Amino acid sequence: MVCLLGPGRRIISHRMSQRKGRKPTLQELVDQAGLDVIGHRIRRLRTRQNYSIRDLADIAQVSKNTLLRLEQGHPTHLSTIVAVCKALKVKTSSVVGVETPQASIRAVHKKSDYVWMDMNNFSGNGDDPALDPELVYRNELPESVTPFSNIKARFGDGVFNPNMILLAKPTPRRSHRGDEFVWVVSGTLKVVFDDQEMVLEEEEACMFWAAEMHHYEPAIEGETVKVLSIIIDPFPGQPVRLHLGKRKPTDDGE
């Protein structure tokens, strides 16, 4: 049996096609999936478990260079794949299979998944009260409330964090670590920084350093703006410190 494979190969064994119904061998599964795909899956599993290349290589008892080449889709031995999967505490079949469990590679958000909370009083400790969705959609909430919902189309590593905001008034001025991407779903949004204001119309977007003080507000008085906000966290798993500040006074003194 050949145990050294090249990147991108898709060799389907003639024995596999002749013996329908039998369980494919590890060699055949790797041939079908391809080392480029397998390497990408291993890298994602490693980063989601917060392992460095050196740490995982030490646990799997392979060289750092061997693990790096595996993640890059270069030729490797089957024993290396098995050892790395064992170190990651995952089944080898789930990594080399043509179809992996959907929960590990896809995340979906449906309309029924929205859970609205108050952005202005959100602690993030897991016990924030939910808002009445009927009041949210009828826009009958108190003026002090800005409804937002986490979007479940995210992985558990905490790097990519999308949220939907329904904005009828200015949000508190704030800053936090990471980068923030904002896309206007409907309405016209004003993003305000200490040194600049920018107005974004429907289907326009911007990205900025979230460590800079900023806040959002509708650009048109009386309009509710629907905003997709995605926070990209460089240090997932660590507590997020949210810094709040007073909004700058406007020209009319408000």
C-alpha positions as CSV (number, residue, x, y, z in Angstrom):
1,M,0.0,0.0,0.0
2,V,1.3,3.5,-0.9
3,C,1.5,5.7,2.2
4,L,3.2,8.8,0.7
5,L,0.7,11.1,-1.0
6,G,1.0,14.3,-3.1
7,P,-1.1,17.5,-2.8
8,G,-4.4,17.6,-4.6
9,R,-4.4,14.0,-5.8
10,R,-7.8,12.3,-6.2
11,I,-7.0,8.6,-6.8
12,I,-10.0,6.4,-6.6
13,S,-8.9,2.8,-6.1
14,H,-10.2,0.3,-8.6
15,R,-10.6,-2.1,-5.7
16,M,-12.9,0.4,-4.1
17,S,-15.1,0.6,-7.1
18,Q,-15.1,-3.2,-7.5
19,R,-16.0,-3.9,-3.9
20,K,-19.0,-1.8,-3.4
21,G,-20.4,-1.8,0.1
22,R,-17.2,-2.4,2.0
23,K,-15.7,0.2,4.2
24,P,-13.0,2.3,2.4
25,T,-9.5,2.2,3.8
26,L,-7.7,5.2,5.2
27,Q,-5.6,5.4,2.1
28,E,-8.7,5.6,-0.1
29,L,-10.3,8.3,2.1
30,V,-7.1,10.4,1.9
31,D,-6.9,9.9,-1.8
32,Q,-10.5,11.1,-2.2
33,A,-10.3,14.1,0.0
34,G,-6.8,15.3,-1.0
35,L,-4.0,16.5,1.3
36,D,-4.8,20.1,0.5
37,V,-8.2,19.8,2.1
38,I,-7.0,17.6,4.9
39,G,-4.2,20.1,5.7
40,H,-6.7,22.9,5.9
41,R,-9.0,21.0,8.2
42,I,-6.1,20.2,10.6
43,R,-4.9,23.8,10.7
44,R,-8.4,24.9,11.6
45,L,-8.7,22.3,14.3
46,R,-5.3,23.3,15.7
47,T,-6.1,27.1,15.8
48,R,-9.5,26.5,17.3
49,Q,-7.8,24.5,20.1
50,N,-5.2,27.3,20.6
51,Y,-2.2,25.1,19.7
52,S,0.9,26.5,18.1
53,I,2.6,24.5,15.5
54,R,5.3,23.6,18.0
55,D,2.9,22.6,20.7
56,L,0.8,20.3,18.5
57,A,4.0,18.8,16.9
58,D,5.3,18.0,20.4
59,I,2.0,16.3,21.5
60,A,1.8,14.3,18.2
61,Q,5.5,13.4,18.4
62,V,6.3,14.7,14.9
63,S,8.7,17.4,13.8
64,K,7.5,21.0,13.5
65,N,8.4,20.9,9.8
66,T,6.4,17.8,9.2
67,L,3.3,19.3,10.7
68,L,3.8,22.5,8.8
69,R,4.1,20.6,5.5
70,L,1.0,18.6,6.3
71,E,-1.0,21.7,6.9
72,Q,0.2,23.1,3.6
73,G,-0.9,20.0,1.7
74,H,2.5,18.6,1.0
75,P,3.2,14.8,0.8
76,T,3.0,13.0,4.1
77,H,2.7,9.5,5.6
78,L,-0.6,8.2,6.8
79,S,0.9,7.6,10.2
80,T,1.5,11.3,10.5
81,I,-2.1,12.1,9.9
82,V,-3.2,9.5,12.4
83,A,-0.8,10.8,15.1
84,V,-1.9,14.5,14.6
85,C,-5.6,13.5,14.7
86,K,-4.9,11.6,17.9
87,A,-3.2,14.6,19.4
88,L,-6.2,16.8,18.5
89,K,-8.5,14.2,20.1
90,V,-10.6,13.9,16.9
91,K,-11.4,10.8,14.9
92,T,-9.2,10.4,11.8
93,S,-12.2,9.5,9.7
94,S,-13.8,12.9,10.5
95,V,-10.7,14.7,9.2
96,V,-10.0,12.6,6.1
97,G,-13.6,11.9,5.1
98,V,-15.0,13.4,2.0
99,E,-17.9,14.7,4.1
100,T,-17.1,15.9,7.6
101,P,-19.7,16.6,10.2
102,Q,-21.6,19.8,9.2
103,A,-21.4,21.2,12.7
104,S,-17.6,21.5,12.5
105,I,-17.4,23.2,9.1
106,R,-20.7,25.1,8.7
107,A,-22.8,27.4,10.9
108,V,-26.2,28.6,9.9
109,H,-28.5,31.3,11.2
110,K,-32.2,31.2,10.5
111,K,-34.9,33.9,11.1
112,S,-36.1,31.9,14.2
113,D,-32.6,32.1,15.7
114,Y,-32.8,35.9,16.5
115,V,-32.6,36.6,20.2
116,W,-32.8,40.4,20.7
117,M,-31.1,42.1,23.6
118,D,-30.3,45.7,24.5
119,M,-27.0,46.7,23.1
120,N,-26.8,49.7,25.5
121,N,-26.9,47.4,28.6
122,F,-25.3,44.3,27.3
123,S,-22.8,42.6,29.7
124,G,-22.0,39.4,27.7
125,N,-21.9,37.2,30.8
126,G,-24.7,35.0,29.5
127,D,-27.6,36.2,31.6
128,D,-28.6,39.3,29.7
129,P,-32.5,39.5,29.4
130,A,-34.0,39.0,26.0
131,L,-36.3,41.6,24.5
132,D,-39.9,40.9,23.4
133,P,-39.5,40.2,19.7
134,E,-42.9,41.6,18.9
135,L,-42.0,44.9,20.5
136,V,-38.7,44.8,18.6
137,Y,-40.3,44.3,15.2
138,R,-43.1,46.8,15.8
139,N,-40.5,49.4,17.0
140,E,-42.3,49.9,20.3
141,L,-39.4,49.7,22.7
142,P,-38.3,52.5,25.0
143,E,-36.1,55.1,23.5
144,S,-33.2,54.0,25.7
145,V,-33.1,50.5,24.2
146,T,-31.1,49.6,21.1
147,P,-32.0,46.0,20.0
148,F,-29.3,43.7,18.7
149,S,-28.9,40.0,18.2
150,N,-25.9,37.7,17.9
151,I,-25.9,35.8,14.6
152,K,-25.4,32.1,15.0
153,A,-23.5,31.8,11.7
154,R,-20.2,31.7,13.5
155,F,-17.7,29.1,14.7
156,G,-16.9,28.5,18.3
157,D,-13.4,29.9,18.1
158,G,-14.6,33.5,18.8
159,V,-12.6,35.1,16.0
160,F,-15.5,36.1,13.7
161,N,-18.4,37.5,15.6
162,P,-21.4,38.8,13.5
163,N,-24.3,40.7,15.0
164,M,-27.5,42.4,13.7
165,I,-28.4,45.9,15.1
166,L,-31.7,47.8,14.7
167,L,-30.7,51.4,15.2
168,A,-33.3,54.1,15.9
169,K,-31.1,56.4,18.0
170,P,-27.4,56.9,18.7
171,T,-25.5,54.2,20.5
172,P,-23.1,54.8,23.4
173,R,-19.6,55.9,22.5
174,R,-17.3,52.9,23.0
175,S,-14.1,51.1,22.1
176,H,-12.8,47.6,22.3
177,R,-10.1,45.4,20.9
178,G,-10.1,44.0,17.4
179,D,-11.4,45.2,14.0
180,E,-15.0,45.9,13.2
181,F,-16.8,45.6,9.9
182,V,-20.1,47.4,9.4
183,W,-22.5,46.8,6.4
184,V,-25.8,48.7,6.1
185,V,-28.7,46.4,5.3
186,S,-31.3,49.1,5.1
187,G,-31.5,52.8,5.9
188,T,-28.7,55.4,6.2
189,L,-26.0,55.0,8.9
190,K,-23.7,57.6,10.4
191,V,-20.5,56.2,12.0
192,V,-18.9,58.7,14.3
193,F,-15.2,58.7,15.4
194,D,-13.3,61.3,17.4
195,D,-11.8,62.9,14.3
196,Q,-14.2,61.9,11.5
197,E,-17.8,61.1,10.6
198,M,-18.9,59.0,7.7
199,V,-22.3,58.4,6.3
200,L,-23.1,55.0,4.8
201,E,-26.1,54.3,2.6
202,E,-27.8,51.0,2.0
203,E,-25.4,48.3,0.8
204,E,-22.4,50.4,1.8
205,A,-19.8,49.3,4.3
206,C,-16.7,50.3,6.2
207,M,-14.1,48.6,8.4
208,F,-12.1,50.2,11.2
209,W,-10.0,49.7,14.3
210,A,-12.4,49.1,17.1
211,A,-10.0,50.4,19.7
212,E,-10.8,53.9,18.4
213,M,-13.7,55.5,20.2
214,H,-16.8,55.3,18.0
215,H,-20.6,55.2,18.0
216,Y,-23.4,54.7,15.5
217,E,-26.5,56.7,14.8
218,P,-29.2,57.0,12.1
219,A,-28.2,59.6,9.6
220,I,-31.8,60.5,9.0
221,E,-33.9,61.5,12.0
222,G,-36.8,59.1,12.7
223,E,-35.4,56.3,10.5
224,T,-34.5,52.9,11.8
225,V,-31.3,51.5,10.4
226,K,-30.6,47.8,10.1
227,V,-26.8,47.1,10.4
228,L,-24.7,44.0,10.2
229,S,-21.7,44.4,12.5
230,I,-18.9,41.9,12.5
231,I,-16.2,42.1,15.2
232,I,-13.0,40.3,14.4
233,D,-11.2,39.4,17.7
234,P,-7.4,38.8,17.5
235,F,-7.4,37.2,21.0
236,P,-10.5,34.9,21.2
237,G,-11.3,33.3,24.5
238,Q,-9.9,36.2,26.5
239,P,-12.3,38.6,28.3
240,V,-13.2,41.6,26.3
241,R,-12.9,45.0,28.0
242,L,-15.5,47.4,26.7
243,H,-14.6,51.1,27.2
244,L,-17.5,53.5,27.2
245,G,-17.3,57.3,26.8
246,K,-19.5,60.3,26.4
247,R,-20.5,61.2,22.8
248,K,-19.0,64.5,21.5
249,P,-21.5,67.4,21.6
250,T,-23.1,68.3,18.3
251,D,-23.1,71.7,16.8
252,D,-26.4,72.6,18.4
253,G,-25.0,71.7,21.9
254,E,-26.8,68.4,22.4
